[in-house]
């Protein structure tokens, strides 16, 4: 698998989605939000979270592009917020796991 940070940096999404995600970064609460998005027994480290969130985001992006009626823009923004926040944590050397 390619470097997760590089994968996130090369994402090409509509400007409005990314602006909304960047705006929401200040309110990101890892314990609350990641637990809901990842739905695992325990919170993964930043590397595991980024990997899982990339998969979830790819599914949402496919639904958005296809015009799927089940597409949820607020969930997509929430996943992008978590993805950006977790990538920031991943970039800090002492937190890589």
N, C-alpha and C positions, 0 to 999 in steps of 0.2 A: 504494500500500500504506500502511496506517495505520502509525503510529509503533510500531516493534517493542517498545519498553518498555511502551507502553500495552497492546499485545496480551497481553504476558506478565502484566501486572498484572491484567488482566480474566479470566484463565483461571479457570474454575470446575472444580475437580477434587476427588475425595474427600479428606477431611482426612488420612486415613492416608497417601495417596500424597504429599501435599505435606509432611507431617511427616517422612516418610522422606527426601524430597529435601532438605529443609532440614538434616536431621541429617547427610547425606552431603556437604554443601558444604565442610566443612573438609578432606575428603580428595580434593577435586577436583584432578586433574592435567590441565591443558589439553592438553599435548602427547600424553599417552597416551590419554586418554578421547576427546577431540574427534577425533583421528585415526581411531579405531575407529568412532565414530558417524557421522562425515561421509563417510568413505571417499573422499576426494578426493586428488589428487596433492600438494596443499599445504594447510596449515591456512589457513582463511579468517580474515579479521578478525572481530571480535566481531559486527558488523552482518550479515555474510554467514553467520556461524555461527548467529546467532539466527534468521535467515530459514530456513535449512535445518532447524534443530532444531524450529522451529514446525511445519514440514511433517511431519517424522518423528513428532512428538508427536501431531499430529492423526490420523495413521494409527493409532497405538497406541491413542488414545482411542476411535476408532471401533471397533476390534477389541474393546476392553474392554467397551464398551456393548453390542455385539452378542453378547457371550459367545463369541467366536471361540476355538476350541481352540488356535490358534496364538499367542494373546495371551501375552506374556511380561512379567509384572509387574516383574521385576528390570530388564529393559531399559527399561521405562517410567520407573521411578524414576531410572535412570541418565541418561536423556534429560532428565528434569525437573531433575536436579542440574546438568547441563551448561547447560541453558536458563537457570536461575537465575544460575549463575556468569557466563555470557556476557553476560547482561543487566546484571549488576553492572559488568562491564568496559565495556560499551557506555555506561553512565551516566557513566563517567569521560571527560571531554572530550578529553584528549590521545590516547586510544586508539581513537577512532571512525574506522573504515575499512570 
